[in-house]
Amino acid sequence: RWQKIFMFPLWSKMAVFWNKMFLTIIVLLIVLFLDAVREVRKYSSVHVNEKAANVNSSAFDHIQMKLFRSQRNLYLSGFSLFLWLVLRRTVTLLTQLAKEMASHAALETQVNDATEAAKKYMAENERLQEALSGKGNGKKKGSTDATEEKLKEEVEHLKAELQKTSDAFHKAKTEVAAVKRQSEGLRKEYDHLMKEFEQLQQSLNQAEDKKDL
């Protein structure tokens, strides 16, 4: 049922708004990341100069605190930017997977319908042949032969349609499997990055606590 959620008309109406919001957040995160890079470079050079100049400890600690905060902002903005891109890719893959699964179900239904129709025509053809075996009238036989030929053509046409639909079904099934594998790999990578982010956040918090002491 969950794939039906992605097929709601509401999402198509919100697509334009979502794309604009995504671009806005991306631009904001890029600006924050570049500003953090600038701050790190700024306070790194000041840190080296002040250390070489042997200034008093309070000024040096203040500069070191500024450097630490700018490095923390750099890590946070960088990870936020990357995780936002991963989130966007995950949503895209889930939407694509839902569409492929819906197409897969539709093709499966179409294959079943075509199979049932082919069986029906083949059964009618067999009954017609059985009826022909007990009749010797030439005129009726000629008319029935024409009907039988028409039924054979329809059966062949249905077989061709069935084969075509079956090929499309297998192709869609392969695409769904590929999207599932890609989504699973992305999910594992996302979990791995989240663990690294939590570890980095803990180390930053511990370092900040030590600075406060």
KOLFITOR-67448 format. One record per residue (C-alpha): residue number from 0; chain; residue in one letter; y negated, z negated, x. Coordinates in Angstrom, 3 decimals. Layout:
# KOLFITOR-67448
<node pos="NUM" unit="A" code="A" v="Y" w="Z" u="X"/>
...
//
This chain:
# KOLFITOR-67448
<node pos="0" unit="A" code="R" v="0.000" w="0.000" u="0.000"/>
<node pos="1" unit="A" code="W" v="-2.375" w="-0.704" u="2.860"/>
<node pos="2" unit="A" code="Q" v="-2.848" w="3.001" u="3.655"/>
<node pos="3" unit="A" code="K" v="-4.262" w="3.524" u="0.142"/>
<node pos="4" unit="A" code="I" v="-7.139" w="1.236" u="1.081"/>
<node pos="5" unit="A" code="F" v="-8.317" w="3.761" u="3.690"/>
<node pos="6" unit="A" code="M" v="-8.267" w="6.531" u="1.062"/>
<node pos="7" unit="A" code="F" v="-10.835" w="4.885" u="-1.224"/>
<node pos="8" unit="A" code="P" v="-13.899" w="7.099" u="-1.899"/>
<node pos="9" unit="A" code="L" v="-16.047" w="4.146" u="-0.852"/>
<node pos="10" unit="A" code="W" v="-15.140" w="4.686" u="2.811"/>
<node pos="11" unit="A" code="S" v="-16.206" w="8.327" u="2.774"/>
<node pos="12" unit="A" code="K" v="-19.557" w="7.285" u="1.303"/>
<node pos="13" unit="A" code="M" v="-19.962" w="4.620" u="3.981"/>
<node pos="14" unit="A" code="A" v="-18.931" w="6.970" u="6.806"/>
<node pos="15" unit="A" code="V" v="-22.499" w="8.102" u="7.536"/>
<node pos="16" unit="A" code="F" v="-23.793" w="4.523" u="7.504"/>
<node pos="17" unit="A" code="W" v="-20.885" w="3.377" u="9.690"/>
<node pos="18" unit="A" code="N" v="-21.547" w="6.095" u="12.293"/>
<node pos="19" unit="A" code="K" v="-25.243" w="5.199" u="12.445"/>
<node pos="20" unit="A" code="M" v="-24.445" w="1.495" u="12.771"/>
<node pos="21" unit="A" code="F" v="-21.897" w="2.218" u="15.492"/>
<node pos="22" unit="A" code="L" v="-24.375" w="4.286" u="17.507"/>
<node pos="23" unit="A" code="T" v="-27.060" w="1.624" u="17.059"/>
<node pos="24" unit="A" code="I" v="-24.781" w="-1.158" u="18.318"/>
<node pos="25" unit="A" code="I" v="-23.595" w="1.015" u="21.207"/>
<node pos="26" unit="A" code="V" v="-27.196" w="1.696" u="22.263"/>
<node pos="27" unit="A" code="L" v="-28.034" w="-2.018" u="21.965"/>
<node pos="28" unit="A" code="L" v="-25.026" w="-3.050" u="24.058"/>
<node pos="29" unit="A" code="I" v="-25.823" w="-0.419" u="26.683"/>
<node pos="30" unit="A" code="V" v="-29.415" w="-1.697" u="26.893"/>
<node pos="31" unit="A" code="L" v="-28.182" w="-5.293" u="27.256"/>
<node pos="32" unit="A" code="F" v="-25.669" w="-4.231" u="29.895"/>
<node pos="33" unit="A" code="L" v="-28.284" w="-2.331" u="31.923"/>
<node pos="34" unit="A" code="D" v="-30.715" w="-5.249" u="31.626"/>
<node pos="35" unit="A" code="A" v="-27.997" w="-7.610" u="32.862"/>
<node pos="36" unit="A" code="V" v="-27.331" w="-5.300" u="35.821"/>
<node pos="37" unit="A" code="R" v="-31.045" w="-5.294" u="36.632"/>
<node pos="38" unit="A" code="E" v="-31.207" w="-9.093" u="36.425"/>
<node pos="39" unit="A" code="V" v="-28.168" w="-9.496" u="38.670"/>
<node pos="40" unit="A" code="R" v="-29.642" w="-7.194" u="41.304"/>
<node pos="41" unit="A" code="K" v="-33.012" w="-8.921" u="41.036"/>
<node pos="42" unit="A" code="Y" v="-31.756" w="-12.479" u="41.449"/>
<node pos="43" unit="A" code="S" v="-29.146" w="-11.469" u="44.029"/>
<node pos="44" unit="A" code="S" v="-31.880" w="-10.193" u="46.343"/>
<node pos="45" unit="A" code="V" v="-34.069" w="-13.229" u="45.620"/>
<node pos="46" unit="A" code="H" v="-31.078" w="-15.491" u="46.224"/>
<node pos="47" unit="A" code="V" v="-30.481" w="-13.979" u="49.652"/>
<node pos="48" unit="A" code="N" v="-34.179" w="-14.124" u="50.595"/>
<node pos="49" unit="A" code="E" v="-34.601" w="-17.721" u="49.472"/>
<node pos="50" unit="A" code="K" v="-31.442" w="-18.758" u="51.280"/>
<node pos="51" unit="A" code="A" v="-32.676" w="-17.143" u="54.480"/>
<node pos="52" unit="A" code="A" v="-36.118" w="-18.754" u="54.077"/>
<node pos="53" unit="A" code="N" v="-34.591" w="-22.255" u="53.750"/>
<node pos="54" unit="A" code="V" v="-36.689" w="-23.251" u="50.721"/>
<node pos="55" unit="A" code="N" v="-36.301" w="-26.583" u="48.968"/>
<node pos="56" unit="A" code="S" v="-33.075" w="-27.275" u="47.114"/>
<node pos="57" unit="A" code="S" v="-34.587" w="-27.397" u="43.601"/>
<node pos="58" unit="A" code="A" v="-36.030" w="-23.877" u="43.848"/>
<node pos="59" unit="A" code="F" v="-32.802" w="-22.603" u="45.353"/>
<node pos="60" unit="A" code="D" v="-30.752" w="-24.206" u="42.566"/>
<node pos="61" unit="A" code="H" v="-33.065" w="-22.686" u="39.966"/>
<node pos="62" unit="A" code="I" v="-32.598" w="-19.202" u="41.427"/>
<node pos="63" unit="A" code="Q" v="-28.863" w="-19.766" u="41.664"/>
<node pos="64" unit="A" code="M" v="-28.779" w="-20.802" u="38.005"/>
<node pos="65" unit="A" code="K" v="-30.699" w="-17.645" u="37.045"/>
<node pos="66" unit="A" code="L" v="-28.237" w="-15.560" u="39.043"/>
<node pos="67" unit="A" code="F" v="-25.281" w="-17.229" u="37.356"/>
<node pos="68" unit="A" code="R" v="-26.717" w="-16.629" u="33.884"/>
<node pos="69" unit="A" code="S" v="-27.474" w="-12.992" u="34.654"/>
<node pos="70" unit="A" code="Q" v="-23.906" w="-12.520" u="35.922"/>
<node pos="71" unit="A" code="R" v="-22.575" w="-14.182" u="32.796"/>
<node pos="72" unit="A" code="N" v="-24.684" w="-11.866" u="30.617"/>
<node pos="73" unit="A" code="L" v="-23.404" w="-8.905" u="32.621"/>
<node pos="74" unit="A" code="Y" v="-19.777" w="-9.851" u="31.989"/>
<node pos="75" unit="A" code="L" v="-20.350" w="-10.620" u="28.317"/>
<node pos="76" unit="A" code="S" v="-22.298" w="-7.436" u="27.579"/>
<node pos="77" unit="A" code="G" v="-19.818" w="-5.326" u="29.550"/>
<node pos="78" unit="A" code="F" v="-16.808" w="-6.754" u="27.757"/>
<node pos="79" unit="A" code="S" v="-18.575" w="-6.536" u="24.390"/>
<node pos="80" unit="A" code="L" v="-19.364" w="-2.872" u="25.005"/>
<node pos="81" unit="A" code="F" v="-15.798" w="-2.088" u="26.002"/>
<node pos="82" unit="A" code="L" v="-14.242" w="-4.090" u="23.154"/>
<node pos="83" unit="A" code="W" v="-16.549" w="-2.408" u="20.638"/>
<node pos="84" unit="A" code="L" v="-15.343" w="0.988" u="21.850"/>
<node pos="85" unit="A" code="V" v="-11.743" w="-0.221" u="21.599"/>
<node pos="86" unit="A" code="L" v="-12.403" w="-1.465" u="18.063"/>
<node pos="87" unit="A" code="R" v="-13.877" w="1.880" u="17.043"/>
<node pos="88" unit="A" code="R" v="-10.870" w="3.697" u="18.504"/>
<node pos="89" unit="A" code="T" v="-8.493" w="1.325" u="16.702"/>
<node pos="90" unit="A" code="V" v="-10.173" w="1.963" u="13.343"/>
<node pos="91" unit="A" code="T" v="-10.038" w="5.718" u="13.983"/>
<node pos="92" unit="A" code="L" v="-6.322" w="5.547" u="14.794"/>
<node pos="93" unit="A" code="L" v="-5.564" w="3.430" u="11.728"/>
<node pos="94" unit="A" code="T" v="-7.427" w="5.869" u="9.487"/>
<node pos="95" unit="A" code="Q" v="-5.640" w="8.813" u="11.060"/>
<node pos="96" unit="A" code="L" v="-2.307" w="7.020" u="10.678"/>
<node pos="97" unit="A" code="A" v="-2.986" w="6.341" u="6.989"/>
<node pos="98" unit="A" code="K" v="-3.824" w="10.010" u="6.374"/>
<node pos="99" unit="A" code="E" v="-0.724" w="11.181" u="8.240"/>
<node pos="100" unit="A" code="M" v="1.476" w="8.794" u="6.257"/>
<node pos="101" unit="A" code="A" v="-0.040" w="10.013" u="2.984"/>
<node pos="102" unit="A" code="S" v="0.563" w="13.611" u="4.062"/>
<node pos="103" unit="A" code="H" v="4.086" w="12.637" u="5.094"/>
<node pos="104" unit="A" code="A" v="4.789" w="11.195" u="1.632"/>
<node pos="105" unit="A" code="A" v="3.338" w="14.268" u="-0.104"/>
<node pos="106" unit="A" code="L" v="5.446" w="16.620" u="2.019"/>
<node pos="107" unit="A" code="E" v="8.544" w="14.536" u="1.357"/>
<node pos="108" unit="A" code="T" v="7.934" w="14.784" u="-2.386"/>
<node pos="109" unit="A" code="Q" v="7.379" w="18.515" u="-2.079"/>
<node pos="110" unit="A" code="V" v="10.642" w="18.922" u="-0.139"/>
<node pos="111" unit="A" code="N" v="12.552" w="16.967" u="-2.787"/>
<node pos="112" unit="A" code="D" v="11.034" w="19.043" u="-5.610"/>
<node pos="113" unit="A" code="A" v="11.840" w="22.299" u="-3.835"/>
<node pos="114" unit="A" code="T" v="15.405" w="21.121" u="-3.198"/>
<node pos="115" unit="A" code="E" v="15.911" w="20.205" u="-6.848"/>
<node pos="116" unit="A" code="A" v="14.513" w="23.558" u="-7.985"/>
<node pos="117" unit="A" code="A" v="16.776" w="25.442" u="-5.565"/>
<node pos="118" unit="A" code="K" v="19.819" w="23.519" u="-6.813"/>
<node pos="119" unit="A" code="K" v="18.840" w="24.269" u="-10.403"/>
<node pos="120" unit="A" code="Y" v="18.539" w="28.011" u="-9.794"/>
<node pos="121" unit="A" code="M" v="21.798" w="28.066" u="-7.858"/>
<node pos="122" unit="A" code="A" v="23.574" w="26.277" u="-10.723"/>
<node pos="123" unit="A" code="E" v="22.156" w="28.793" u="-13.206"/>
<node pos="124" unit="A" code="N" v="23.302" w="31.621" u="-10.961"/>
<node pos="125" unit="A" code="E" v="26.831" w="30.218" u="-10.851"/>
<node pos="126" unit="A" code="R" v="26.949" w="29.852" u="-14.644"/>
<node pos="127" unit="A" code="L" v="25.727" w="33.413" u="-15.004"/>
<node pos="128" unit="A" code="Q" v="28.437" w="34.703" u="-12.672"/>
<node pos="129" unit="A" code="E" v="31.074" w="32.809" u="-14.660"/>
<node pos="130" unit="A" code="A" v="29.777" w="34.374" u="-17.878"/>
<node pos="131" unit="A" code="L" v="29.897" w="37.839" u="-16.296"/>
<node pos="132" unit="A" code="S" v="33.534" w="37.454" u="-15.287"/>
<node pos="133" unit="A" code="G" v="34.664" w="37.411" u="-18.971"/>
<node pos="134" unit="A" code="K" v="32.616" w="40.398" u="-20.195"/>
<node pos="135" unit="A" code="G" v="33.254" w="44.126" u="-19.758"/>
<node pos="136" unit="A" code="N" v="30.346" w="45.703" u="-21.577"/>
<node pos="137" unit="A" code="G" v="28.550" w="48.035" u="-19.143"/>
<node pos="138" unit="A" code="K" v="25.119" w="47.817" u="-20.735"/>
<node pos="139" unit="A" code="K" v="25.138" w="44.047" u="-20.923"/>
<node pos="140" unit="A" code="K" v="26.576" w="43.884" u="-17.461"/>
<node pos="141" unit="A" code="G" v="23.784" w="46.066" u="-16.081"/>
<node pos="142" unit="A" code="S" v="21.156" w="43.906" u="-17.753"/>
<node pos="143" unit="A" code="T" v="22.854" w="40.767" u="-16.517"/>
<node pos="144" unit="A" code="D" v="23.108" w="42.217" u="-13.008"/>
<node pos="145" unit="A" code="A" v="19.354" w="42.770" u="-13.033"/>
<node pos="146" unit="A" code="T" v="18.839" w="39.184" u="-14.161"/>
<node pos="147" unit="A" code="E" v="21.242" w="37.963" u="-11.503"/>
<node pos="148" unit="A" code="E" v="19.402" w="39.964" u="-8.843"/>
<node pos="149" unit="A" code="K" v="16.120" w="38.457" u="-9.961"/>
<node pos="150" unit="A" code="L" v="17.613" w="34.977" u="-9.806"/>
<node pos="151" unit="A" code="K" v="18.932" w="35.674" u="-6.322"/>
<node pos="152" unit="A" code="E" v="15.468" w="36.749" u="-5.205"/>
<node pos="153" unit="A" code="E" v="13.994" w="33.570" u="-6.667"/>
<node pos="154" unit="A" code="V" v="16.653" w="31.491" u="-4.911"/>
<node pos="155" unit="A" code="E" v="15.901" w="33.195" u="-1.593"/>
<node pos="156" unit="A" code="H" v="12.191" w="32.626" u="-2.151"/>
<node pos="157" unit="A" code="L" v="12.821" w="28.964" u="-2.892"/>
<node pos="158" unit="A" code="K" v="14.984" w="28.674" u="0.208"/>
<node pos="159" unit="A" code="A" v="12.165" w="30.138" u="2.305"/>
<node pos="160" unit="A" code="E" v="9.656" w="27.742" u="0.713"/>
<node pos="161" unit="A" code="L" v="12.066" w="24.876" u="1.296"/>
<node pos="162" unit="A" code="Q" v="12.419" w="25.792" u="4.962"/>
<node pos="163" unit="A" code="K" v="8.650" w="26.105" u="5.339"/>
<node pos="164" unit="A" code="T" v="8.065" w="22.756" u="3.663"/>
<node pos="165" unit="A" code="S" v="10.817" w="21.158" u="5.746"/>
<node pos="166" unit="A" code="D" v="9.191" w="22.417" u="8.961"/>
<node pos="167" unit="A" code="A" v="5.821" w="21.037" u="7.850"/>
<node pos="168" unit="A" code="F" v="7.520" w="17.756" u="6.958"/>
<node pos="169" unit="A" code="H" v="9.097" w="17.410" u="10.402"/>
<node pos="170" unit="A" code="K" v="5.797" w="18.325" u="12.063"/>
<node pos="171" unit="A" code="A" v="3.933" w="15.667" u="10.067"/>
<node pos="172" unit="A" code="K" v="6.674" w="13.161" u="10.876"/>
<node pos="173" unit="A" code="T" v="6.277" w="13.897" u="14.583"/>
<node pos="174" unit="A" code="E" v="2.490" w="13.495" u="14.351"/>
<node pos="175" unit="A" code="V" v="2.871" w="10.160" u="12.540"/>
<node pos="176" unit="A" code="A" v="5.240" w="8.919" u="15.253"/>
<node pos="177" unit="A" code="A" v="2.769" w="9.994" u="17.963"/>
<node pos="178" unit="A" code="V" v="-0.120" w="8.206" u="16.230"/>
<node pos="179" unit="A" code="K" v="2.019" w="5.081" u="15.845"/>
<node pos="180" unit="A" code="R" v="2.863" w="5.080" u="19.562"/>
<node pos="181" unit="A" code="Q" v="-0.780" w="5.579" u="20.487"/>
<node pos="182" unit="A" code="S" v="-1.867" w="2.805" u="18.126"/>
<node pos="183" unit="A" code="E" v="0.763" w="0.431" u="19.535"/>
<node pos="184" unit="A" code="G" v="-0.348" w="1.132" u="23.107"/>
<node pos="185" unit="A" code="L" v="-3.976" w="0.563" u="22.169"/>
<node pos="186" unit="A" code="R" v="-3.082" w="-2.696" u="20.426"/>
<node pos="187" unit="A" code="K" v="-1.277" w="-3.983" u="23.537"/>
<node pos="188" unit="A" code="E" v="-4.215" w="-3.002" u="25.744"/>
<node pos="189" unit="A" code="Y" v="-6.615" w="-4.736" u="23.346"/>
<node pos="190" unit="A" code="D" v="-4.528" w="-7.948" u="23.407"/>
<node pos="191" unit="A" code="H" v="-4.428" w="-7.821" u="27.212"/>
<node pos="192" unit="A" code="L" v="-8.195" w="-7.397" u="27.436"/>
<node pos="193" unit="A" code="M" v="-8.771" w="-10.229" u="24.985"/>
<node pos="194" unit="A" code="K" v="-6.658" w="-12.558" u="27.141"/>
<node pos="195" unit="A" code="E" v="-8.618" w="-11.563" u="30.246"/>
<node pos="196" unit="A" code="F" v="-11.878" w="-12.045" u="28.351"/>
<node pos="197" unit="A" code="E" v="-10.845" w="-15.542" u="27.229"/>
<node pos="198" unit="A" code="Q" v="-9.853" w="-16.470" u="30.787"/>
<node pos="199" unit="A" code="L" v="-13.169" w="-15.180" u="32.112"/>
<node pos="200" unit="A" code="Q" v="-15.059" w="-17.049" u="29.400"/>
<node pos="201" unit="A" code="Q" v="-13.259" w="-20.279" u="30.301"/>
<node pos="202" unit="A" code="S" v="-14.009" w="-19.845" u="34.000"/>
<node pos="203" unit="A" code="L" v="-17.682" w="-19.153" u="33.225"/>
<node pos="204" unit="A" code="N" v="-17.902" w="-22.230" u="31.001"/>
<node pos="205" unit="A" code="Q" v="-16.306" w="-24.383" u="33.692"/>
<node pos="206" unit="A" code="A" v="-18.708" w="-23.043" u="36.315"/>
<node pos="207" unit="A" code="E" v="-21.683" w="-23.688" u="34.021"/>
<node pos="208" unit="A" code="D" v="-20.487" w="-27.245" u="33.351"/>
<node pos="209" unit="A" code="K" v="-20.280" w="-27.865" u="37.086"/>
<node pos="210" unit="A" code="K" v="-23.820" w="-26.524" u="37.509"/>
<node pos="211" unit="A" code="D" v="-25.092" w="-28.874" u="34.814"/>
<node pos="212" unit="A" code="L" v="-23.491" w="-31.806" u="36.645"/>
//
